[in-house]
């Protein structure tokens, strides 16, 4: 009670001290901080306005300085142009004392006749070249200087390299260029609008001055070119900040120079540029009008959603104006930075005042703490105890602190630490068991042998979980069979004896044994006194002599019981506990899937071995059948060719016999025999070719071949097949094609097969043979030159869904529509021959319109002609 009263008085004293001191301090502090805030805002606004005015005045001065600089530079260029013009007039009609071989241009292109015709004019302009060269070399703004005459369109440059560039053009006449036309029309020195230079391809402006003789007749023009890129690079040096830019516009409002301007267009076409007077930005149009009016100043505009300052000033000589555009935030940045520094200074003062207030508050609080020390000591002890427990010291106990609330809190703390210590010990034991289970699981998963796995499981139960003996049972139909056991080191014979006894009379799953109860109940069972237990098998109990054991079900897929695991402490004579049953049940739940996985793996491995052997035998039979087929084709084809050649020969003799002419009926029959004999011989030759290709006995004699001669020869050969048919055969292969690396006979066969195929399916229209040269990337990733040969027809075409089949063996897409049948080997052999010669073949076809077969052959090179090439029998 006294402690409670004392604590109440201490609290009241502390609250009284804080109530008297804090309100005055807070009021004084608030008034002082408010005054500082007002002063800071005033200083920032005034400083910002002052610095902004200075920045805009500086920006305007920079624009004026840059305009004056360009004005002076352009005046210098103009004076130099007029100096050269005066020099040229002094030398006009004066005799040439020394001769020069400087190259000049005569429109439209120089020639010997033109050089002789205008020899006097050429000598005149050559006398001006040295002065042009000297002035251009000393003026970095000038890109090139030149003099052009009305007579002959003659023009001379300070640099002969320009002539080489002009020679790449179809024609060039200086008299139609913008600088020439403007100077001639104005009759005085002028500055041109931007145009694309024929020499450099870049944007250019020119200062040009006309030449008149003593009779005031127009002679020509002297001009200096200034690349706008040079002026643009100079403008980039102007300090306009990271986001600002500079630009020049002419008297029409057209942009002359601006960052990233590109010469998009042709040199002989007028160059189109942006006109600020037509800008969609109202502020920008207003600035452009003042610039065109030759005014100077600074304006604030909105561009692309951003406020920017524009400072502009006129360039009197060229009639241009320069403008500097800088975002407003960069102009205001110094003022804002100054305001920030003022704000920081005021903030430091603010912090100092706050620190003083805090120090006063801390002092008052310290006094209150001194008054409350009577009860804070016990709270400190309690805090230390809590910190010790948080650090892991669960054995920490606090001394008794009385019967008040703090004492009761200390007692509750001690009870909490005792409970927490026991729970932590239990969690650590569970974690150790889980770690053991995880290690065991990883160990068993690495075993793929079925016998080794069965032998390992009981050993793991004993070694990792502390049991003395363990037996593994698996469900085999309606019985449980003991498959492995571990009775500890040195007791292997006892384990084998127990397995023999247990399997002599296997336990039934639906029987009355403890093991059957485990399977049916799907729960672990502890047997404490097996000698007296009515459901324990006596024969098995005699063999094991166990005093207490536990059995747990093993679950497989679909949560089915596939066996049980039994364990005891025979050597240690320790009884079983519920924790042992839970531990064994957890292990049994984990090991079930491992058992089934290894069993499935072993079954699958055996199936794979059997299937592999069956496939090997089948492959050997298929290879033997393929060899016998090829041998049969080669043999029967050779046997058939001999009588067919005789039939063809005798029928040809009968048809050509003039001494004993045949009757019309006999001639028709003999012609049918001859025609069908040749057709059969063609089919046999195709079979022979296929047999040779598949056997790898076909050699290619690669040589340099003239494709035009080969196509002409083959077209003449197949022309007889078109007799009396409304089909035109055209050979459009260019004579100038390069030679190709190919086997001549096989190339003829390829062309003959493709043309025969086109003739077969073209009732009327045109069959065209064409070729072209093109480059392809080969398998090595290198570009190689090929000749692509195409055979196009206006026949019936091939459906898209069947185009992938046409190069397969024994495939005929339109066999019923052709007048003559076939083996379906022509295109297959053609594809193999093309691939063997380093090319490829494809088809483009539309039903009802026609087909185009195209194949490629490499252009002849020395490395390809070195030796014969064996055809690859593995061609797909």
DRENSEDREN-80549 format. One record per residue (C-alpha): residue in three letters; x negated, y negated, z negated. Coordinates in steps of 0.001 Angstrom, whole numbers, padded with zeros to 6 digits, always signed. Layout:
<recs>
alaXYZ ...
</recs>
This chain:
<recs>
unk+000000+000000+000000 unk-002789-002450-000960 unk-004609-001655+002301 unk-001441-002307+004232 unk-000932-005642+002514 unk-004550-006593+003073 unk-004366-005756+006742 unk-001234-007867+007119 unk-002902-010885+005494 unk-005985-010519+007725 unk-003816-010436+010802 unk-001965-013582+009726 unk-005229-015461+009083 unk-006556-014462+012526 unk-003350-015563+014264 unk-003348-018898+012365 unk-006888-019753+013404 unk-006192-018921+017034 unk-002899-020879+016996 unk-004552-024052+015712 unk-007593-023989+018029 unk-006441-022606+021379 unk-003577-025008+022430 unk-005676-028228+022213 unk-008563-026536+023995 unk-006311-025291+026794 unk-004697-028742+027309 unk-008051-030591+027419 unk-009524-028004+029743 unk-006552-028117+032085 unk-006717-031945+032378 unk-010456-031878+033048 unk-010230-029128+035645 unk-007338-030888+037447 unk-009402-034090+037723 unk-012339-032156+039136 unk-010078-030502+041714 unk-008671-033866+042937 unk-012172-035332+043229 unk-013380-032333+045195 unk-010489-032496+047687 unk-011059-036245+048266 unk-014795-035758+048886 unk-014214-032898+051327 unk-011644-034853+053405 unk-013740-038026+053651 unk-016945-036128+054357 unk-015279-034011+057030 unk-013842-037040+058871 unk-017174-038881+058781 unk-019191-035925+060056 unk-016583-035157+062740 unk-016889-038721+064095 unk-020677-038427+064117 unk-020509-035050+065890 unk-018138-036283+068618 unk-020282-039394+069163 unk-023365-037145+069455 unk-021524-034868+071891 unk-020549-037828+074058 unk-024136-039099+074025 unk-025412-035675+075115 unk-022946-035614+078020 unk-024001-039165+079023 unk-027702-038278+078785 unk-027229-035159+080888 unk-025238-037147+083508 unk-027970-039805+083664 unk-030609-037096+083951 unk-028839-035462+086894 unk-028154-038872+088436 unk-031871-039703+088307 unk-032816-036248+089630 unk-030325-036401+092502 unk-031431-039952+093356 unk-034975-038600+093546 unk-033887-035782+095852 unk-031916-038240+098012 unk-034918-040583+098271 unk-037128-037662+099271 unk-034642-036645+101969 unk-034554-040189+103308 unk-038376-040349+103167 unk-038625-037222+105325 unk-035974-038664+107666 unk-038011-041876+108054 unk-041154-039886+108694 unk-039329-037785+111303 unk-038070-040942+113108 unk-041616-042342+113226 unk-042864-039176+114936 unk-039984-039021+117383 unk-041062-039378+121056 unk-044723-039604+120040 unk-047101-037227+121775 unk-048091-034042+119929 unk-051783-034236+119105 unk-052223-030885+117389 unk-050314-027752+118120 unk-048844-025444+115485 unk-047496-021924+115673 unk-044944-022368+112861 unk-041799-020337+113577 unk-038550-022219+114160 unk-034957-021185+114889 unk-033086-021871+118153 unk-029348-021246+118203 unk-027864-018768+118561 unk-031091-016642+118300 unk-034690-017407+119308 unk-035929-016010+122639 unk-038878-016579+124942 unk-036721-018471+127428 unk-035354-020785+124754 unk-038837-021382+123322 unk-040066-022497+126765 unk-036938-024563+127425 unk-037152-026551+124168 unk-040932-026643+123801 unk-041039-030442+123263 unk-038342-030391+120577 unk-040028-027452+118871 unk-043338-029310+118786 unk-041553-032305+117241 unk-039910-030383+114368 unk-043129-028490+113656 unk-044838-031810+112860 unk-042315-032352+110031 unk-042809-028912+108375 unk-045953-029840+106353 unk-044170-032788+104718 unk-041122-030607+103954 unk-043343-027978+102385 unk-045201-030496+100219 unk-042023-032136+098864 unk-040246-028795+098141 unk-043320-027505+096302 unk-043329-030550+093997 unk-039603-030652+093198 unk-038285-027688+091156 unk-034659-028606+091849 unk-035056-028231+095628 unk-034792-024672+096939 unk-035601-025341+100579 unk-036036-028265+103012 unk-035402-028312+106750 unk-034818-030462+109832 unk-032194-029559+112454 unk-031798-031089+115954 unk-028677-031587+117992 unk-030566-030454+121067 unk-030600-026658+121254 unk-029542-026165+117645 unk-033243-026124+116655 unk-034038-025939+112944 unk-037368-025753+111109 unk-037800-024760+107465 unk-040564-025331+104957 unk-040628-021521+104436 unk-040881-019171+107421 unk-039271-016368+105387 unk-035911-018013+106051 unk-036318-017175+109747 unk-036656-013479+108851 unk-033434-013650+106853 unk-031572-015412+109694 unk-032713-012686+112102 unk-030579-010238+110112 unk-027460-012237+111108 unk-025650-011832+114405 unk-026075-015528+115178 unk-026731-018807+113402 unk-026113-022350+114637 unk-027049-025164+112200 unk-024836-027625+114060 unk-021689-026025+112630 unk-022916-025732+109049 unk-021141-027991+106421 unk-024200-030114+105622 unk-024882-030869+109295 unk-021274-031710+110135 unk-020788-033954+107081 unk-024034-035912+107634 unk-023310-036369+111356 unk-019753-037539+110695 unk-020681-039857+107824 unk-023654-041453+109570 unk-025471-041814+106241 unk-027028-039710+103502 unk-024415-037403+101936 unk-024039-034652+099327 unk-022038-031628+100449 unk-019435-029578+098635 unk-020558-026150+097346 unk-020933-023511+100056 unk-022560-020067+100400 unk-026104-020311+101742 unk-026798-018060+104751 unk-030366-017523+103535 unk-029941-016649+099859 unk-026238-015761+099740 unk-025956-018046+096680 unk-023835-021121+095998 unk-025630-024230+097264 unk-025163-027964+097612 unk-027134-030000+100124 unk-028373-033582+100405 unk-028410-034351+104115 unk-029478-037495+106027 unk-028724-038069+109775 unk-031410-039093+112334 unk-030789-041740+115002 unk-033248-042892+117675 unk-033899-046524+118672 unk-030815-046511+120905 unk-028757-045356+117900 unk-028251-041949+119426 unk-027762-039051+117063 unk-030824-036780+116965 unk-030284-034372+114100 unk-030278-033989+110301 unk-032878-033710+107539 unk-031603-031819+104467 unk-032684-030374+101126 unk-030820-027452+099480 unk-030199-027330+095733 unk-029098-023915+094427 unk-026194-024316+092016 unk-027679-021385+090112 unk-030677-023607+089261 unk-028368-026352+087943 unk-026338-023706+086095 unk-029463-022375+084354 unk-030361-025926+083370 unk-026883-026468+081932 unk-027276-023317+079856 unk-030112-025036+077989 unk-027735-027727+076723 unk-026976-027254+073035 unk-023246-026538+073143 unk-023103-023947+070383 unk-022540-020210+070632 unk-019048-020499+072196 unk-019356-023777+074159 unk-020187-024274+077820 unk-020982-026999+080353 unk-019578-027613+083853 unk-019776-029977+086846 unk-016883-031054+089074 unk-016901-033092+092276 unk-014794-036100+093292 unk-011941-033780+094344 unk-011755-032052+090982 unk-013353-028840+092302 unk-015648-027007+089879 unk-019211-027219+091203 unk-021061-025450+088385 unk-019659-023351+085580 unk-020985-020367+083632 unk-020698-017035+085459 unk-019753-018604+088817 unk-020298-016068+091615 unk-020639-016517+095375 unk-017638-014414+096374 unk-017164-014663+100128 unk-019044-014871+103416 unk-021700-017441+104253 unk-019848-018465+107401 unk-016533-019059+105604 unk-015563-022085+103417 unk-016102-021409+099720 unk-012998-021662+097537 unk-013496-022724+093913 unk-011301-023677+090978 unk-009727-027158+091029 unk-009157-028556+087553 unk-006551-031021+088869 unk-004387-027953+089578 unk-005052-026274+086231 unk-002070-024906+084317 unk-003527-026495+081174 unk-002033-029983+080752 unk-004932-031219+078581 unk-007495-029952+081101 unk-005699-031671+083995 unk-005736-034989+082084 unk-009484-034690+081447 unk-010064-033804+085129 unk-008182-036948+086275 unk-010382-039153+084092 unk-013549-037386+085351 unk-012475-037851+088984 unk-011843-041539+088157 unk-015557-041833+087155 unk-014726-042388+083483 unk-016564-041078+080425 unk-015358-040177+076937 unk-014442-037410+074488 unk-011072-035684+074202 unk-009617-032909+072050 unk-007849-030248+074135 unk-006205-026860+073626 unk-007787-024119+075734 unk-006948-020403+075466 unk-005201-021005+072153 unk-008249-022741+070676 unk-008921-026427+069993 unk-012033-027713+071796 unk-013791-031072+072287 unk-014626-032145+075850 unk-017281-034818+076405 unk-017647-036035+080015 unk-019644-038585+081988 unk-020019-039426+085734 unk-022997-038626+088003 unk-022895-041621+090361 unk-025221-040438+093124 unk-023429-037174+094059 unk-019951-038296+093026 unk-019842-035539+090380 unk-019047-035518+086660 unk-020579-033419+083911 unk-018514-032069+081000 unk-019558-030362+077756 unk-016887-028159+076127 unk-017428-027133+072483 unk-014880-025417+070194 unk-013606-027770+067505 unk-014548-025346+064756 unk-018232-025684+065729 unk-017955-029497+065648 unk-016266-029343+062263 unk-018663-026714+060913 unk-021178-029215+059365 unk-018352-031145+057717 unk-016809-027956+056405 unk-020218-026811+055148 unk-020653-030131+053324 unk-017207-029750+051785 unk-018147-026232+050775 unk-021264-027476+049030 unk-019206-030095+047208 unk-016730-027412+046254 unk-019510-025189+044958 unk-020903-028057+042877 unk-017485-028706+041390 unk-017041-024988+040797 unk-020254-024859+038808 unk-018988-027728+036661 unk-015680-025905+036331 unk-017476-022744+035215 unk-019491-024680+032658 unk-016331-026107+031146 unk-014721-022675+031085 unk-017859-021269+029422 unk-017606-023891+026676 unk-013962-022998+026095 unk-014826-019324+025992 unk-017610-019916+023504 unk-015139-021703+021194 unk-012649-018872+021577 unk-015376-016280+020865 unk-016388-018163+017742 unk-012808-018162+016485 unk-012518-014492+017314 unk-015748-013714+015486 unk-014385-015346+012371 unk-011261-013229+012697 unk-013402-010087+013075 unk-015260-010846+009878 unk-011909-010970+008086 unk-010845-007579+009517 unk-014020-005590+008804 unk-012312-003831+005968 unk-010382-001534+008328 unk-012462-001555+011579 unk-015153+000738+010145 unk-012908+003816+010146 unk-011733+003034+013638 unk-015387+002948+014770 unk-015980+006388+013289 unk-012925+007703+015123 unk-014155+006138+018381 unk-017556+007807+017995 unk-015849+011142+017495 unk-013779+010646+020643 unk-016892+009714+022628 unk-018729+012801+021344 unk-015853+015024+022483 unk-015761+013254+025858 unk-019505+013975+026179 unk-018859+017703+025640 unk-019550+018129+021911 unk-016421+020084+020930 unk-017921+021073+017563 unk-017729+017490+016300 unk-015443+017024+013259 unk-014582+013753+011475 unk-014622+013296+007711 unk-011306+012815+005901 unk-010301+009104+006022 unk-007435+008891+003558 unk-003694+009385+003834 unk-002714+006261+005810 unk-002118+006113+009528 unk-005840+006129+010335 unk-006376+009138+008059 unk-003526+010971+009742 unk-005054+010129+013143 unk-008417+011603+012049 unk-006728+014845+010909 unk-004862+015117+014228 unk-008158+014548+016066 unk-009839+017456+014236 unk-006963+019812+015074 unk-007090+018726+018719 unk-010844+019457+019035 unk-010401+022953+017557 unk-007649+023792+020053 unk-009597+022252+022919 unk-012743+024245+022034 unk-010864+027562+022177 unk-009194+026641+025520 unk-012515+025607+027052 unk-014094+028916+026016 unk-011200+030761+027645 unk-011528+028701+030864 unk-015254+029353+031005 unk-014658+033075+030706 unk-012060+032921+033503 unk-014428+030898+035658 unk-017182+033460+035111 unk-014820+036240+036141 unk-013742+034329+039236 unk-017367+033713+040190 unk-018051+037429+039756 unk-015008+038288+041875 unk-016138+035878+044585 unk-019647+037342+044634 unk-018272+040881+044725 unk-015862+039941+047520 unk-018670+038500+049647 unk-020792+041597+048965 unk-018031+044000+049990 unk-017088+041964+053077 unk-020619+042421+054417 unk-020210+046237+054355 unk-018781+047638+057610 unk-019479+051326+056984 unk-016455+053198+055628 unk-018399+055772+053486 unk-020710+053116+052063 unk-017752+050885+051122 unk-015957+053708+049303 unk-019137+054584+047402 unk-019845+050941+046539 unk-016444+049975+045049 unk-016676+052116+041822 unk-020309+051076+041352 unk-019359+047415+041588 unk-016598+047873+039000 unk-019161+049272+036554 unk-022080+046960+037324 unk-020252+043653+037668 unk-017328+043987+035251 unk-018962+045962+032416 unk-017013+049227+032649 unk-018858+052516+031996 unk-017041+054674+034571 unk-014718+054037+037527 unk-012811+056190+040034 unk-011223+055098+043324 unk-008017+056790+044541 unk-006448+056195+047973 unk-002936+057089+049129 unk-003049+059883+051714 unk+000494+060557+052836 unk+002393+061764+049749 unk-000657+062332+047525 unk-003429+060361+045838 unk-006949+061530+046649 unk-010009+060602+044618 unk-012458+059349+047274 unk-015357+058100+045122 unk-016488+057765+041504 unk-019261+056158+039475 unk-020105+057640+036041 unk-023244+055595+035420 unk-026941+056210+036228 unk-027958+059869+035857 unk-024377+061145+035829 unk-023928+061661+039574 unk-023272+065395+039140 unk-020465+064708+036656 unk-018899+062260+039108 unk-018985+064836+041928 unk-017557+067506+039634 unk-014684+065195+038650 unk-013913+064449+042311 unk-013826+068153+043096 unk-011441+068869+040205 unk-009188+065876+040994 unk-008875+066808+044696 unk-008276+070507+043985 unk-004857+069587+042673 unk-004153+066122+044125 unk-001531+064022+042364 unk+001683+063345+044247 unk+002844+059772+044688 unk+006400+060722+043743 unk+005264+062934+040819 unk+005459+062433+037067 unk+001837+061391+036428 unk+000531+058079+035095 unk-001056+057441+038497 unk+002353+057818+040194 unk+003803+055348+037667 unk+001102+052819+038616 unk+001964+053173+042319 unk+005727+052847+041734 unk+005598+050042+039148 unk+002855+048131+041032 unk+001424+047120+037618 unk-001707+047955+035672 unk-001254+050577+032891 unk-003480+051157+029818 unk-003615+054732+028466 unk-004909+054633+024851 unk-004633+058336+023903 unk-004702+060394+027108 unk-005035+063708+025253 unk-001554+063333+023825 unk+000068+061354+026629 unk+002821+063442+028260 unk+002263+062033+031776 unk-001501+062583+031910 unk-002697+065478+034103 unk-004414+067865+031691 unk-006860+069388+034195 unk-008097+065949+035231 unk-008264+064826+031587 unk-010489+067767+030689 unk-012828+066878+033543 unk-013038+063199+032521 unk-012843+063521+028696 unk-011859+059865+028488 unk-010495+058423+025232 unk-008945+055305+026731 unk-008719+054001+030284 unk-006901+051506+032484 unk-005510+052000+036001 unk-004544+049200+038421 unk-002825+049360+041851 unk-004678+048340+045018 unk-002570+046256+047423 unk-003072+046162+051170 unk-001294+044265+053930 unk+002409+043598+053586 unk+001910+043948+049812 unk+001891+047759+050027 unk+000062+049921+047444 unk-002738+051801+049251 unk-004488+053235+046164 unk-005464+052733+042533 unk-008676+052020+040640 unk-009299+053656+037237 unk-011950+052563+034685 unk-012944+053244+031061 unk-015565+052651+028346 unk-016533+056319+027840 unk-020125+055605+026842 unk-019371+052594+024635 unk-016325+054252+023020 unk-014503+050888+023141 unk-010712+050783+023499 unk-009023+048979+026361 unk-007478+045530+025980 unk-005029+043492+028054 unk-007887+041294+029285 unk-009591+044388+030762 unk-006369+045332+032570 unk-005976+041801+033975 unk-009587+041746+035145 unk-009307+045133+036882 unk-005945+044200+038440 unk-007458+040999+039911 unk-010329+043002+041407 unk-007938+045621+042801 unk-005794+042918+044475 unk-008888+041488+046127 unk-010466+044747+047328 unk-007351+046095+049101 unk-007680+043927+052218 unk-011402+044709+052398 unk-010665+048445+052435 unk-008084+048088+055218 unk-010318+045761+057276 unk-013268+048172+057184 unk-010985+051079+057995 unk-009558+049210+060986 unk-013072+048195+062071 unk-014306+051792+062017 unk-011208+052988+063922 unk-011683+050218+066482 unk-015390+050985+066831 unk-014595+054602+067651 unk-011950+053547+070166 unk-014383+051129+071824 unk-017009+053870+072083 unk-014526+056253+073718 unk-013256+053570+076088 unk-016800+052521+077030 unk-017655+056104+077958 unk-014457+056421+080021 unk-015226+053151+081850 unk-018798+054262+082555 unk-017585+057523+084108 unk-014934+055639+086119 unk-017553+053146+087352 unk-019861+055921+088518 unk-016961+057540+090399 unk-015983+054222+091993 unk-019555+053509+093063 unk-019874+056997+094545 unk-016565+056572+096411 unk-017685+053177+097722 unk-020973+054604+099012 unk-019172+057523+100642 unk-016686+055103+102231 unk-019491+052949+103686 unk-021334+056035+104947 unk-018108+057354+106458 unk-017343+054052+108208 unk-020859+053824+109633 unk-020828+057453+110794 unk-017345+057497+112325 unk-017914+054111+113984 unk-021076+055347+115701 unk-019274+058540+116797 unk-016410+056512+118295 unk-018566+053958+120131 unk-020122+056536+122486 unk-016880+057784+124101 unk-015391+054282+124081 unk-018380+052889+125987 unk-017956+055695+128511 unk-014235+054967+128874 unk-014893+051240+129328 unk-017685+051902+131805 unk-015719+054366+133985 unk-012618+052144+133951 unk-014729+049148+135003 unk-016257+051198+137877 unk-012790+052220+139051 unk-011558+048612+138958 unk-014622+047349+140899 unk-014611+050176+143513 unk-013938+048592+146880 unk-014362+051728+148992 unk-011408+053564+147460 unk-009022+050825+146254 unk-006444+051687+143628 unk-002745+051433+144033 unk-001073+048641+142019 unk+000289+051169+139534 unk-003106+052826+139145 unk-004860+049456+138747 unk-002383+048353+136080 unk-002965+051604+134150 unk-006764+051391+134476 unk-006732+047720+133373 unk-004668+048718+130308 unk-007212+051463+129530 unk-010115+049026+129953 unk-008471+046265+127883 unk-007457+048546+125017 unk-010844+050233+125062 unk-012592+046915+124660 unk-010191+046000+121859 unk-010913+049281+120059 unk-014662+048681+120530 unk-014236+045225+118948 unk-012456+046766+115979 unk-015191+049386+115589 unk-017880+046689+115757 unk-016107+044819+112966 unk-016061+047994+110854 unk-019782+048490+111561 unk-020551+044896+110574 unk-018618+045288+107335 unk-020419+048563+106577 unk-023820+046975+107242 unk-023008+043965+105060 unk-021769+046075+102163 unk-024780+048417+102485 unk-027201+045477+102626 unk-028635+046562+106019 unk-027833+043439+108035 unk-030839+041169+108691 unk-030537+037545+109798 unk-033132+036062+112156 unk-033005+032395+111103 unk-034325+030002+113762 unk-033746+026506+115075 unk-030490+026601+117082 unk-028932+024000+119397 unk-025292+024034+118319 unk-024036+022339+121499 unk-025411+025110+123748 unk-023970+027861+121520 unk-020474+026316+121372 unk-020477+025758+125150 unk-021429+029379+125744 unk-018781+030780+123382 unk-016067+028482+124792 unk-016850+029729+128302 unk-016602+033307+127052 unk-013192+032941+125390 unk-011794+030831+128265 unk-010688+034038+129978 unk-008404+034795+127019 unk-006398+031634+127836 unk-005678+032575+131450 unk-002071+031828+132444 unk-001330+030303+128991 unk-000335+026649+128254 unk-003253+026195+125839 unk-006174+023789+126358 unk-009594+024552+124874 unk-011732+021433+124184 unk-015378+021364+123111 unk-016134+017951+121504 unk-019423+018921+119826 unk-021885+016011+120332 unk-024973+016762+122412 unk-027076+014639+120009 unk-026482+016800+116933 unk-029697+017938+115175 unk-030691+021603+115417 unk-029417+023931+112714 unk-031085+026806+110841 unk-029048+029863+111827 unk-029037+033314+113417 unk-027943+032694+116999 unk-026111+036006+117500 unk-024277+035743+114192 unk-023389+032095+114916 unk-021824+033227+118214 unk-019923+035917+116307 unk-018625+033339+113798 unk-017443+030996+116558 unk-015962+033869+118603 unk-013996+035162+115583 unk-012606+031692+114747 unk-011713+030914+118390 unk-010146+034353+118904 unk-008090+033839+115760 unk-006947+030387+116999 unk-006038+031750+120459 unk-004125+034648+118901 unk-001758+032354+116930 unk-001455+029364+119321 unk+001344+029715+121873 unk+000849+026266+123432 unk-001055+023091+122706 unk-004752+022481+122112 unk-007689+024254+120476 unk-010571+021903+119627 unk-014167+022645+118575 unk-015881+019699+116838 unk-018898+019105+114612 unk-020376+016382+112442 unk-023377+015849+110155 unk-022820+015278+106434 unk-024686+015583+103125 unk-023856+017953+100287 unk-025289+018632+096826 unk-026588+022230+096703 unk-026801+024580+093699 unk-030182+023066+092683 unk-028573+019632+092321 unk-030406+018260+095389 unk-028814+016507+098354 unk-029191+018486+101599 unk-028021+017774+105138 unk-025540+020137+106821 unk-023642+020348+110105 unk-019914+020973+109579 unk-018283+022821+112525 unk-014463+022754+112803 unk-012113+024857+114952 unk-008646+023235+115052 unk-005496+024584+116688 unk-001847+023612+117059 unk-000598+027094+116184 unk+001879+028420+113677 unk-000213+027532+110600 unk-000679+029332+107281 unk+001540+028914+104196 unk-000251+027156+101324 unk+000490+029958+098845 unk-001321+032489+101102 unk-004323+030461+102218 unk-006467+031932+099434 unk-005947+035444+100924 unk-007092+034903+104509 unk-010803+035526+103842 unk-010094+038824+102067 unk-010747+042172+103761 unk-007891+043941+105580 unk-005491+040985+105090 unk-003276+039863+108018 unk-000975+036913+107290 unk+000953+036934+110633 unk+000293+040476+111853 unk+003823+040869+113279 unk+003691+037638+115305 unk+000385+038300+117100 unk+000366+040034+120439 unk-002595+042172+119425 unk-003094+043815+116075 unk-006362+043886+114180 unk-008143+045230+111155 unk-007933+042036+109143 unk-011750+041935+108942 unk-012609+039061+111304 unk-012299+036192+108829 unk-013759+038274+105983 unk-016885+039040+108052 unk-017040+035422+109208 unk-017049+034193+105594 unk-019814+036614+104591 unk-021962+035573+107565 unk-021490+031855+106785 unk-022358+032309+103109 unk-025412+034416+104009 unk-026759+031520+106095 unk-026477+029024+103235 unk-023153+027463+104212 unk-019531+027599+103132 unk-016162+027937+104914 unk-012649+026693+104150 unk-009286+026145+105843 unk-006771+023299+105995 unk-003419+024351+107394 unk+000207+023201+107608 unk+002897+025661+108784 unk+004335+024635+112147 unk+001565+022075+112797 unk-001666+024046+112979 unk-004843+025077+111179 unk-008427+023818+110930 unk-011217+026208+109936 unk-014451+024440+108933 unk-017821+025963+108095 unk-021204+024388+107304 unk-024716+025404+108371 unk-027922+023719+107062 unk-029834+021400+109361 unk-033060+023072+110537 unk-036102+022513+108299 unk-039560+024189+108493 unk-039145+025907+105092 unk-035931+027626+106267 unk-037513+029087+109415 unk-040439+030878+107718 unk-039088+034462+107540 unk-036016+036640+108189 unk-033294+036646+105538 unk-031574+039783+104219 unk-027867+039304+103705 unk-026782+039461+100053 unk-024359+042312+099533 unk-023047+040692+096383 unk-021321+037859+098274 unk-017805+037572+096851 
</recs>
